[in-house]
Amino acid sequence: EDQVTQSPEALRLQEGESSSLNCSYTVSGLRGLFWYRQDPGKGPEFLFTLYSAGEEKEKERLKATLTKKESFLHITAPKPEDSATYLCAVQARGADGLTFGKGTHLIIQP
Amino acid sequence: EPEVTQTPSHQVTQMGQEVILRCVPISNHLYFYWYRQILGQKVEFLVSFYNNEISEKSEIFDDQFSVERPDGSNFTLKIRSTKLEDSAMYFCASNTGQEIYGTFGSGTRLTVV
């Protein structure tokens, strides 16, 4: 059974204080690992897809990396508008559906 | 930017009643999905739909659930006889098939009383 575990469950940072969110996964053949952002009462908003170990992707203050067992979402000099829940999900080869983690609730204080 | 549109945003129903949740996927997308998120829990996959048939379904998607694409634009999820435990946020998603991530709608909050 595919599993995704995210840590920490919640993280409170000061504006400008960089940090990393962790996503550990087990999957029967990885097709893709996804990071989404979810604001309260909204649907997940796509950020990145990573396909293979060693791959990295960046978007503004966010950078996602992937190893064979985990992925990190690095947040550099965050701003209050980066406050959200960040979700990690995996898709196994041959599967349509995504398996999500519970997310990391990130709060950036001004 | 194209969006996945879901209606209604909030629906309250009596236990045992049938509900239909509606979604309008992005127009050139070919793959359609339903997910649910019970309050405080993970987003869970329910079903995928391609070429007018179910492509994959999870253990959650039992005989009480059905999906349909009644015309060229709508994609619906029907729950035949709602239970209290069906209360959740239901998300529709779609993609072209060329990219594998899904674009999600804003969801329908279903409350069963």
Chai-1 contact restraints between the chains, C-beta under 6 A:
chainA,res_idxA,chainB,res_idxB,connection_type,confidence,min_distance_angstrom,max_distance_angstrom,comment,restraint_id
A,G32,B,I100,contact,1.0,0.0,6.0,A-B,restraint_1
A,F34,B,Y101,contact,1.0,0.0,6.0,A-B,restraint_2
A,K42,B,S106,contact,1.0,0.0,6.0,A-B,restraint_3
A,G43,B,F91,contact,1.0,0.0,6.0,A-B,restraint_4
A,G43,B,F104,contact,1.0,0.0,6.0,A-B,restraint_5
A,G43,B,G105,contact,1.0,0.0,6.0,A-B,restraint_6
A,G43,B,S106,contact,1.0,0.0,6.0,A-B,restraint_7
A,G43,B,G107,contact,1.0,0.0,6.0,A-B,restraint_8
A,P44,B,F104,contact,1.0,0.0,6.0,A-B,restraint_9
A,F46,B,Y101,contact,1.0,0.0,6.0,A-B,restraint_10
A,T49,B,Y101,contact,1.0,0.0,6.0,A-B,restraint_11
A,D96,B,S48,contact,1.0,0.0,6.0,A-B,restraint_12
A,D96,B,S55,contact,1.0,0.0,6.0,A-B,restraint_13
A,D96,B,E56,contact,1.0,0.0,6.0,A-B,restraint_14
A,G97,B,F45,contact,1.0,0.0,6.0,A-B,restraint_15
A,G97,B,E56,contact,1.0,0.0,6.0,A-B,restraint_16
A,F100,B,K42,contact,1.0,0.0,6.0,A-B,restraint_17
A,F100,B,V43,contact,1.0,0.0,6.0,A-B,restraint_18
A,K102,B,K42,contact,1.0,0.0,6.0,A-B,restraint_19
